[in-house]
Amino acid sequence: GFEATVVEASWFGNQPVSLPLGEDFHAKRLNIRSSQVGNIATVQRSRWNYRRRMATVMELLDDPALDGLISGESPFIDLPKIMSELSQNPSGILCHRIDYRPVELVR
């Protein structure tokens, strides 16, 4: 939308990224913001200390609405097979969860 903000939340390392800044970028006055999960913005640091962030995360993770984002789950031992399957047919996959518990606890 007009004057919208796009938050870039991934990490590309030292890889070049192509970003088209023509067309709608200027006409709609779009903003690009970067985010880094390991740091809190300076203006928020006094309000969001480690304890408050962890408490909020645990509360949000307990929300059943989050379950709607998970499209599947597999044990870690199956990761090579699952990654191959997901890359060949990504349709309908939003977030496939990997269970890192020892396999005897998963199966």
C-alpha positions as CSV (number, residue, x, y, z in Angstrom):
1,G,0.0,0.0,0.0
2,F,0.9,3.7,0.0
3,E,3.8,4.6,2.3
4,A,4.0,0.9,3.4
5,T,7.0,-0.5,5.2
6,V,8.7,-3.7,4.1
7,V,10.7,-5.4,6.9
8,E,13.6,-7.5,5.6
9,A,14.0,-10.2,8.3
10,S,16.3,-12.7,6.5
11,W,20.1,-12.8,6.3
12,F,21.9,-13.0,3.1
13,G,25.5,-13.0,4.4
14,N,27.8,-11.7,1.7
15,Q,25.5,-12.7,-1.2
16,P,24.4,-9.9,-3.5
17,V,20.7,-9.2,-3.6
18,S,18.8,-7.7,-6.6
19,L,16.1,-5.3,-5.4
20,P,14.0,-3.4,-7.9
21,L,13.7,0.2,-6.7
22,G,11.8,1.6,-9.7
23,E,8.1,1.5,-10.5
24,D,6.0,1.5,-7.3
25,F,8.9,2.0,-4.9
26,H,9.1,5.8,-5.4
27,A,5.5,6.4,-6.5
28,K,4.1,4.7,-3.4
29,R,6.8,6.1,-1.1
30,L,7.7,2.6,0.2
31,N,10.1,2.1,3.1
32,I,12.6,-0.7,3.6
33,R,13.6,-1.6,7.1
34,S,16.1,-4.3,8.2
35,S,15.6,-6.4,11.3
36,Q,17.9,-8.6,13.3
37,V,16.5,-11.0,15.7
38,G,19.5,-10.9,18.1
39,N,19.2,-7.2,18.8
40,I,16.5,-4.8,20.0
41,A,16.3,-1.3,18.6
42,T,18.0,1.2,20.9
43,V,14.8,3.1,21.6
44,Q,13.1,-0.1,22.8
45,R,16.0,-1.6,24.9
46,S,14.9,-0.1,28.2
47,R,11.4,-1.6,27.8
48,W,12.2,-5.0,26.3
49,N,14.9,-6.5,28.5
50,Y,15.8,-10.2,28.2
51,R,13.3,-11.4,30.8
52,R,10.3,-9.5,29.2
53,R,11.3,-10.8,25.7
54,M,11.5,-14.4,26.9
55,A,8.2,-14.1,28.8
56,T,6.5,-12.7,25.7
57,V,7.9,-15.3,23.4
58,M,6.8,-18.2,25.7
59,E,3.3,-16.6,25.9
60,L,3.1,-16.3,22.1
61,L,4.4,-19.8,21.5
62,D,1.6,-21.1,23.8
63,D,-1.1,-19.5,21.6
64,P,-3.0,-22.1,19.6
65,A,-3.2,-19.7,16.7
66,L,0.5,-20.5,16.0
67,D,-0.5,-24.2,15.3
68,G,-2.3,-23.0,12.2
69,L,1.0,-21.9,10.7
70,I,2.6,-25.4,11.0
71,S,2.0,-27.5,7.9
72,G,3.9,-30.6,9.0
73,E,6.4,-32.0,11.4
74,S,9.3,-34.6,11.0
75,P,12.0,-36.0,13.3
76,F,15.5,-34.6,12.7
77,I,16.7,-38.0,11.5
78,D,14.4,-37.7,8.5
79,L,15.6,-34.2,7.5
80,P,17.5,-35.2,4.3
81,K,14.5,-37.0,2.9
82,I,12.1,-34.3,4.1
83,M,14.2,-31.4,2.6
84,S,14.3,-33.2,-0.7
85,E,10.5,-33.7,-0.7
86,L,9.8,-30.1,0.4
87,S,12.1,-28.6,-2.3
88,Q,10.5,-30.7,-5.0
89,N,6.9,-29.9,-4.0
90,P,6.7,-26.7,-1.8
91,S,3.1,-26.1,-2.6
92,G,1.0,-25.6,0.6
93,I,4.1,-25.7,2.8
94,L,4.2,-22.7,5.2
95,C,6.3,-24.0,8.0
96,H,7.5,-27.6,8.4
97,R,8.6,-28.1,11.9
98,I,11.7,-30.3,12.7
99,D,11.7,-32.2,16.0
100,Y,15.2,-32.4,17.5
101,R,14.4,-34.8,20.3
102,P,16.1,-38.2,20.3
103,V,14.4,-40.4,17.8
104,E,13.2,-42.9,20.5
105,L,11.2,-40.1,22.1
106,V,9.6,-39.0,18.7
107,R,8.4,-42.3,17.2
